[in-house]
Amino acid sequence: MLNFTVTDALIQRDTCSTGTKYSLAALMVFFNVFFATYNAIKNIDQKLIESATLLGASKIQILWYIVLPTSIPWIITGIRIGASICMVGAIIGEYIGS
């Protein structure tokens, strides 16, 4: 009976390892950056894309010259917010781990 409780305590202690803490923080950052990027691409002015296609731009040129430059400020904002939320996720992971 004593061996069972000691091993059970060791298993419970190791369930929230550093990988779990990192994955919690990464998930919190991922969703912020993902939705910021999604909103950036969704809010691109369609007249820019139509003008580029009328001028003969390919899909890759539209991506490189219209979509990425107009969405970079949104993506960087998502990364900045995600960096602060990553710290919150690390703190929550530490609380869960202890």
C-alpha positions in Angstrom: 0.0 0.0 0.0 2.8 2.4 0.8 4.5 1.8 -2.6 1.3 2.5 -4.4 0.8 5.9 -2.8 4.4 6.9 -3.4 4.2 6.1 -7.1 0.8 7.6 -7.3 2.2 10.9 -5.8 5.1 10.8 -8.3 2.8 10.3 -11.2 0.6 13.2 -10.1 3.6 15.4 -9.6 4.9 14.8 -13.1 1.7 15.2 -15.0 2.2 19.0 -15.4 5.7 19.0 -16.8 7.4 21.9 -18.5 6.0 20.7 -21.8 2.5 21.2 -20.5 3.3 24.7 -19.4 4.9 25.6 -22.7 2.0 24.1 -24.7 -0.5 26.1 -22.6 1.4 29.3 -23.2 1.8 28.4 -26.9 -1.9 27.8 -27.3 -2.8 31.1 -25.8 -0.4 32.9 -28.2 -1.5 30.9 -31.2 -5.1 31.9 -31.1 -4.3 35.6 -30.7 -2.0 35.6 -33.7 -4.4 33.4 -35.7 -7.4 35.6 -35.2 -5.4 38.8 -35.8 -4.2 37.3 -39.1 -7.7 36.1 -40.0 -9.1 39.6 -39.4 -6.3 41.2 -41.4 -6.9 39.1 -44.4 -10.7 39.4 -44.1 -10.5 43.2 -44.0 -8.3 43.7 -47.1 -9.9 46.2 -49.5 -11.3 44.1 -52.4 -10.7 46.9 -54.8 -6.9 46.4 -54.4 -7.2 42.8 -55.3 -9.5 43.5 -58.2 -7.2 46.2 -59.5 -4.2 43.8 -59.3 -6.1 41.0 -61.2 -7.2 43.5 -63.9 -3.5 44.5 -64.3 -2.6 40.8 -64.8 -1.1 39.9 -61.4 -0.9 36.3 -60.5 -2.1 34.9 -57.2 1.4 34.8 -55.8 2.0 38.4 -56.7 -1.3 39.4 -55.1 -0.2 37.5 -51.9 3.3 39.1 -51.9 2.4 42.7 -53.0 -1.1 43.2 -51.6 -2.1 40.7 -48.9 1.1 40.5 -46.9 2.0 44.3 -46.8 -1.6 45.2 -45.8 -1.8 42.5 -43.1 1.6 42.9 -41.5 0.5 45.6 -39.0 -2.3 43.3 -37.8 0.0 40.3 -37.5 2.6 42.3 -35.5 -0.2 43.5 -33.2 -1.3 40.0 -32.6 2.3 39.0 -31.8 2.6 41.9 -29.4 -0.6 41.0 -27.6 0.4 37.3 -27.7 3.7 38.1 -26.0 2.0 39.6 -23.0 -0.6 36.8 -22.9 2.3 34.2 -23.1 3.5 35.5 -19.8 0.0 35.1 -18.3 0.0 31.5 -19.7 3.3 30.8 -18.1 2.1 32.0 -14.8 -1.1 29.9 -15.1 1.1 26.9 -16.0 3.2 27.4 -13.0 0.1 27.5 -10.7 -1.2 24.4 -12.3 2.1 22.7 -11.9 2.4 23.4 -8.2 
